[in-house]
Amino acid sequence: MVLSPLFAARSQLLTAIDLFFTDGDPVSVHALAGNAREILESLCRLAAVEPITELLLRDHPNKPKKDIYPALNRYRNCFKHVGKTWEERRGEQVILNQFDDTKNEYLLYVCVEDYLRLRGSSPFPMQVLHAWFCAVHGELIGSCSSRRKFPSLFPAISHMTRNQQKRAALGVIKRSSDDPQVLANPQTEALLVDH
């Protein structure tokens, strides 16, 4: 196996998605997704592909670019650094007290968006995360391509508890990951790749 930045980002993102839908450790989900986001955005820029952060900046013209990244890395920075003073540590604790698993779905969506922008295809769990996020957060997304691609994937998701929503996505992944029709789709990358 030859490691590359894309392979590292892809691997971390797939692991984060799996942990997210199986209710694994939310801190690990966030750390893995944060690593993947940083790599994927850099790869998008290198390939002259507009990363999702640019769209976020356009949607919030009064927010300076320097404010977007602290927002994206808010929790991740607290997970990997300890303040040098008690004052800094108290401020970090206030941030940590605001963290919960719901913060992960936004970061995972940003990662999958950049992956799709960069590759034009993705492994099936990424497609499911994208469709799931669009179904759960339809009011934020508007006309989401995943909603058009997978219209009946999550028909009653708005009436489900969060646990049921995540189980529904996990069920779709388990039922369809080895479906020949899904695997034959040119937008579906194999889960295991050797590059």
Secondary structure, 3 states (H helix, E strand, C coil): CCCCHHHHHHHHHHHHHHHHHCCCCHHHHHHHHHHHHHHHHHHHHHCCCCCHHHHHHHHCCCCCHHHHHHHHCHHHHHHHCCCCCHHHHHHHHHHHCCCCCHHHHHHHHHHHHHHHHHHCCEEHHHHHHHHHHHHHCHHHHCCCHHHHHCCCCCCCHHHCCHHHHHHHHHHHHHHHCCCHHHHHCCCEECCCCCC
